[in-house]
Amino acid sequence: MKFTRREILTAFLGLPFALSACRSKSENTEVAGEIVGANVNVGHILREMRNVEVPPNNWENVKVAIIGGGAAGLAAAYKLNKENFGDFVLLELENKIGGTAQSGESNVVPYPWGAHYLPVPFQENTELIALLDEMNLTEGRDVKGELVVKEQFLCREPEERVFYKGRWYEGLYLHVGENEEEKRQFAEFQKQVDFWVNWRDATGRRAFVLPVANCSRDAEVLALDKISFGDWLRQKGFTSERLFWYCDYATRDDYGLKLDQTSAWAGLFYFCSRVRKSGEESQPFITFPEGNGRFVNFLHSKIKDKTRMKTVALEIIPTEKGVDVIYLNTETNEIRGLHCEKTIFAAPIFTAKYLIRDFKTNPPEFVKEFEHNAWFVANLFLKDRPKNRFPRDFPLAWDNVLYESPSLGYVNSTHQKGIDYGAAVFTYYYPMCAEENARAKLFALNHKELADIILTDLSRAHPTIRELTEKIDVMRWGHAMISPRTNFLWSTARDKAQKPFRNIHFAHSDLSGIALFEEAFYHGIRVANEILPG
């Protein structure tokens, strides 16, 4: 069924704005670019659960096979290699490494295709800090022992702005026009955040910290998972529309979920986990033009010779001696096999029921609990920056958010380079927020239709965006990130999924219920330590 432009814009941007856009003179013209990234047809091979035979000469022996070249798989490979354990291979379905942390290159700057920052970790996160030290991003520790990151790698000012009713304002919380009651409620919300930042259980554990494995399991904390973040706000007496928007933006940004879909535990985690103690600012962001692509590319550089790209695992078979992995080289169409002692499953958990032979016929109940949501990310290549309409508007920042849009706005990938004029790359993010049939809705659209949604949305703030945009590339993430919905995070599903199944060990940010680089890295290191000798 073919949809009209008005129907498409209504579905993605809302009816009032769609009607206004369709009445305006903005043309639905073709823009250069393409849909890039994940090969949907190759991915769907997993769902077909093919029974294939490996030619006898196509088997090889390897001690460890890693399935998946996202941040977790790369972290596991990096750790094995660092410990001088070299008998492993890493299989990656796509032709680019990094999963949702991957990046691209342009003649202006590199740019992200997903995650675009890493908060400076607390001193307790020693493995991650060791990586940052190795990457030469740090310059020692402060008097309290906290990590000091080199200034050029911290997010450059101005960091963020929000567009509201025709004007740009500093920050993400909209202070302009707020009344006394709204001010009171925002201050009270900050008190609630401070309470949980300072909270400790009987053993001294924080309620919220990275990685999630170090969070308290006290009943008072876990009870927050049983209600939505929206319900928690209402139970606390909050009614401020701008506070609800601010919290909803937070959950859409980190989780791809709306306020009332998100666990209250996850909502408070967003605000509390990166603050050392009340009264202090949240940890600063480490960022690069290519976002977290910098980290996955570094990890990959250490184990390139162990990596096999464009290889899709078809079946993982536990045996008496270890694990057999059957895979397809999608370039040569060749079926090959690995006889392994152990396998690290670093793909999204929901794919386990399509890959692991025992799970195909009798999938564990916990696998069903891991739900993912769809996103699309676009990189706009501009010949010049759009100018603010009013001289007193807050200037172009790193993160640029549209208050009245269902998108997350865009990151100015040129910002960190200090290039404040001329050509630029804007990275636009749109979470589908667990909508019904979201993946089908997203994948039904062609490049022209997706580009029109993006340009129409951004034209709220930038009327000249169409004439400035030379090209738009779009990446559709059908299963972008795990959904920390109510009653998932502290059910038993994550604990069960972290236990090895025979000689198959699991490593993915899914296992934290929070799709962050820190979590993927933690699970990769954890599993590597599990299987390293001695």
N, C-alpha and C positions, 0 to 999 in steps of 0.2 A: 504494500500500500504506500502510495506516494503522498507526502504531506506538503502543505503549502508553506511558504515562508512564514506567514503569520502564525501558523500552528507550531512550527519549529521554534520560533522566537518566544512564543507564549510558553511552551514547555520548558524552555531553558532560562528565560529571562523574566517571565511573568507577563500577564495580559496587558496591564496598563502601558508598560514600556514597549511591548511588542506592537500595540496599536499605534503608539506615538512614532515608533521607528518606521512602520509601514506607511504612515501618512507623510513622513518626511521625504526629502529628496535624496536621501542616502540610497545608493544603488547597490543591488545585490550582484555586484560584478565579480568576475573571476580574479583571484589573487594567486600569484605564483606560490609554489610550495607543494608539499605532499604530506600524506599520512605516513609516518615513519615508525620504526621500532618493531615491537613484537609481531611475529608471524603467527597469526591466529590459526591458520591451517595446520601448521606444525604443532602448535599447542594442543589442538584438538585431537591429534594422534593419541594423546594420553587417554582421552575419553573412549576411544575405540577399543581399548584393551586388547590389542592384537596379540595373537599367539604366533610367535615367529621362531624359526630355528636358526641357530648360528652355525655357519659352516665350520667344520672341525678346525680348519687352519686359521680361523678368525678369533680364536680365544687367546688371551694372554693372562699372565699372573701379575697381580699387584697387591700389595698389602692393604691399601686403603683406597677406596674410590669416594670422591666427594661429588654429590649430585646437587648442582646449582652454584652459579657464579655470582650470586648477590653478595652483600656485605658479610653475611654469616659464613657462607662457604669460603669466601676469600680470607676471612679472619682465621678460620680453621686451617686452611692451607698455609697461611703466613706463619701461624704458630708451629705447625709441624715442621716447616722448613727451618724456622729459627732454632728449633731444637735438634737440628741435623737429622730429622727423619724425612728421607727423600723418596721413599717407595710409595708414592701416591699419584693419582691423577685427579683432575677436576673436570667434570663434564658440564658444559654450559649450552643450553638450548639455542640462545640467540647468537648473533654475530658481534655483539658488543657485551662487554663485561659490566657487572655492577648492579644489575636489577634496577630497582627504582632509584638507586643513587647514581646511575650512569649519567654521562654528560656528552656534549657535542662540541664541535669546533667551528669557528667562523673566521673570516679575515679581520674581524673587529676584536672579539674576545671569545673564549670558550663559554659555554652556558650549560645550565643543568637541565636534566629531564625529569627531575623529581626533587628529592630532598636537597636543600640549599644552605644548611648551616649546621653547626655543632656547638652547643653551649660549652664553655670552658668547664671541664669536669672538676669535681671536688677532689681533694688530695687522696681520698680513700680509693678512688678509681685508678689503681696503680697500673693495670695492664693498658688501659686506654692512654694514660699519661705517658707511658713508655713509648707507645706508638707516636704520639705527638713530639716527644723528645727526638725519636729516631728521624722524624720528618723535618727536624730542625725548625719547628714552629715556636719553640719555647726559649725563654731566657732565664731559667732558674725558678726559685721559689721565693715567696715573700716571707716576712718575719713570722707569720702564722703557719708556714709550711704549704700554703696554697700555691698552685701553679701560676706562673706568670707567662702569658703568651705574648710574643712579639707584637708590637702595636700594629704593624702593617697587615697582620692577619685577623685583627679584630674588626668587626663591622664598622665601617666608616660612617660618620655623621653626615647628613641626617639619616637616621635609621628607618623611620616609618612615618607615614602620614595617612590621613583618611579623607576621602572626598564625600562631601555631604551638601546636598541642595545647592550645587553649583560652585562650591568653594573647597579648596584643600586646607586641611588643618593638621597641626602637628600631633603625632602620637596615634594610638589606636583607640583609646577610650575617648569618646566624643564629649569634651567639656563645654564646647560652645553652646550657649543657650540653656544650660542646665539650671534648674531651680533649686531652692534650698533642700527640698526633700530628696531630690536626686543626688545632691552633694552628700547628704547624710547617709543615704543608702550605699553610695560608693565607698565612703569612709568605713561604714559598718562591714561591707564585704571585705575590705582590706584587713579589718580586725579578725574576721573569720579565717582568712588566709594566714595571718600571723599566728593565730592559735595553732593551726595545724603545722606550720613551719617549726614552731617551738615544741610541739608535742613529742614526747618520748614514751616508749613502753617500759615495762619493768626491767628489761634487759638493756635499755638505752637506745633501742632502735628508733629511727625516724618513721613517721607514718608514710612519707613519700620521699623517695630518693632514687637516683639512677645508679646502678641498674635496679629494676623492679625486684630482683631476687633479694636485695638487701632491705626491702620494706618490711615493716612490722606486720605480723599476722594477728595482732590483738583484735578481739571481737569488736571493739568500738570502731576500729578502722575498717574492718571487713564489712561491717553493717552498711557502710556507704555504698557498697557495690550493689545493694539490693534495691536501690531507688535511682531514678534518673537524676542528672544534674539539674534539670529544670525543676523537678519536684523538690530537690534539696533547697534550691533558692526560694521556692514558694513556701516551704516549711519554715524557713528562716524569716519569713515576712517580707521578702524583697518583691517589689512590684515595678521598679524602674525599667522602662522600655530600653533605655540606653545601656543599662547594666546587663539586661538579658541579651541584647545584641552583642555586647562585648564578650560575654561568656559563650554565646552561640558561635561567634567568630572563632573563638579559641578551639572549640570542639570540632568545627568544620576544618580548621587549619591543621590540627595535629592528627585527627582521627577520621576525617571525612564523614562525620556524623553530626546531626543537629542536636541541640541542647537536650531535647526530650528523648533522644535515642541513646544518649551517652550515659554510662554509669557515673554516678556522683563521685565515686572513687577516682575515675579517670579524669573527670572535670577538675577536681581539686589537685590531682597529680600535676596537671598542666601548670597550675599557678604556684605550687609549693615545692616541687622537686628540684628546682634550679635556684632556690634561695637558701643561702647558708643559715641565716637567722633573721628574725623579724627586724624590720627597719633597714635591712640591706637591700640593694638592688638585686634583681635576678642576674645570674651569671651572664657575662657578655658572650656574644656569638662569635665563633670563628667562622669566617666565610671566605669564599673565593668566587670569582666569576663563574666557574663551572660547578659551584656548590660542592656537595659531598662526592662528586666525581673525583675530586682531588684525592680523597682518602682511598676510594676503591681502586683508582689507577695506581696509587702507590703500592697497595697490597698486591695487586696483580703483577706489578713490575718485579716482585720478589719470586714469583712462582710461574712466570710466563711459560717456561719450558714444560710445565706439568699440566698445562691447560689445553683442553680440546674444545674448540668452539663449534657451533652448529652441530652439536651432538645431542640428541634427545634420548633420554633413558626411556626404554619401553617397558622393562620389567626388572624388578629387584626380587631375587629369589633366595631366601635363607636356606642354607644347606647344612649338612652335618659338620663340614669343615669351615664354613664361614658364610659368604654371601656371593651369589653370582649376579652380575649386572649385565643386562642385554641393552645395547643402545644402537641408535641409527645415526649415521652420518648423513645429514640432510643435503649435503653438497654432492656426495658420491652415491647416495642411496644404498650404502653398504651397511649390512648388519654385522655388528661385532659384539664380543663378549669379554667380560673381565671376571676372572676367578679371584675373589678378594678374601682377606681375613675379616675385614670390617668395612662398613660403609657409613659415611656421614650423609644423612638426608638433610640437605640445606635448602630444599625447595619449600614453597608454602605447604602447610600441613594438609590442606584439603586435597592436594594431589596424591597423597599417600595411598588413598583408596583406589587410585587408578594404576599405581606403580608397584606396590608391594604385593606379591602374589597372595599371601595369606589374607591381606586386607581386602582384596578384590571380592573374595567369596564371603568373608566374614569381617567387615570393617568394624573396628572398635567404636563404641558409642561416642567416645570423646571426639573423634574426627568430625562428627556432625556439628559440634559446637563451634568450630572455627569458621566464622563467616567473614567474608571480605567485601569491600565495596569498590565501585568503579570511579575512575577519575579520567579527565583528559588534561594534558599539559601541552601548551603551545609555545613556540618561540617565534616572536615577531622580529623581523630584521628591518630596522627603520633607517631611512637615509638621513633623518634628523630627529631631534627631540620635539615632541609637542610642547608648545608654550602654554603656560598658565594664562587663563583668561583675565585674571585680575592681578595687578602688581603686588598686592599684599598677600596673595596666596602663599601657603607654605611650599617651598621648592621641591623639585623632584628628589625623592628619597630612594633608599635601597628597597624597602617594602612599601607598596602603594595600593591601598585598599579602598574599595568602593562601598560605602555604607549601604546603599540601597540595592546592591547586586547580590545574587546567589553565588557568584564566583568569589574567589579570594583576592581578585585583583592581580597585580603582577609584581615581580621582582625585577629591578633594573640591573641586569647582569653586568653592565658596564660600570656600575657605581664604584665597586671596590678598586677598580683600576685608577680611579681619580680622573676619568675622562668625562668631562662635564659639558661637552659640546659635540656636535656632529653625529655621525652614525651611532646606533645603539642596538642592543638586543634586549627586548622585554620578554620575560618568561611568565606566562599567564597560567593560572591554576583554576580548575573547576572541579570540585568534588560532587559526585552524584548523590551523596548523602543517603545511601541505602534505599533509594527510591525503588518502587516496584518495577520490575523489568528494566532496571537501569542499564544493564549491559547491552540488552537488546536495543534499547533506545539509542545508546551511544554508537553502537556498531552499525546501526541502520543508516547513519549519516555519512555523506561523502565529504571530501575535503572542502569543497565550495560551501557547503552548508555549515560545517564547523567553523570555517574562517568567518563566515557572515555572523554567526553567533558571537564570536570573539570581538570582531570589529564593532558590531552594534553595541555590545556591552561597554566596550572602552570608549565609545563615542559619547557616553554620558559625561565623561570628564575631558575627553580630547576630541573635539569636533573635527579636527584635521587628520585623525588617525588613519583613515583610509588612504589619503593621498601621500602620507609619509611612509606607509608600509610597503616595502618592496617584495617581501616574501613571508609566508607563514608556514612553518612545519608543525604538525600536530602528532602527538603520541597518545594513543588510547590505552589506558591501563584498565583491563577488564577486572582484574583482581588486585587492585593497587595495594591495599593495606588491610590488616586485621581490624575488625570492628570491636572496640571495647564497650559493647552494649551492656545494659543492665543484666546482672546475674551471670556474667561470663567470667570476668577476671578472677574472681575468687571462688568459682566453682571448682570441682576437682579436675576439670578437663586439662588445664595447663600442666598440672602436676603429673597426670598420667602420660601426657604427650612427651614429657621430658625424659621418661624412663626408656632405656634402650629396649628395642624389640629384638630379642636374640642378639645378633651382631650388627644390628642397624641402630645407629645413634642419631638423634634428631637435634638440629641446630637451625633456628630461624627466629626472627623477631616475633613471629606469631606466638612463640612460646612465652613471651612476656605479656602478650595481649596489647602491646603498645608498639607501633611501627616506627621505631627510632633507630638511628645508626648505632647509638650506644648499646641498645638491646641486642641488635644483630651481632655486633662485635663481641659482646659478652658471651652469647651462646656459642659462637664459633670458637672462642678461646676455651670455654668450658668443655666442649666436646673434644677438642684436640687434647686437652689435659686428661680426659677420661681414657683415651685410647693410646696415649703415649706410653711406651714401655717403662716400667718401674715407677 
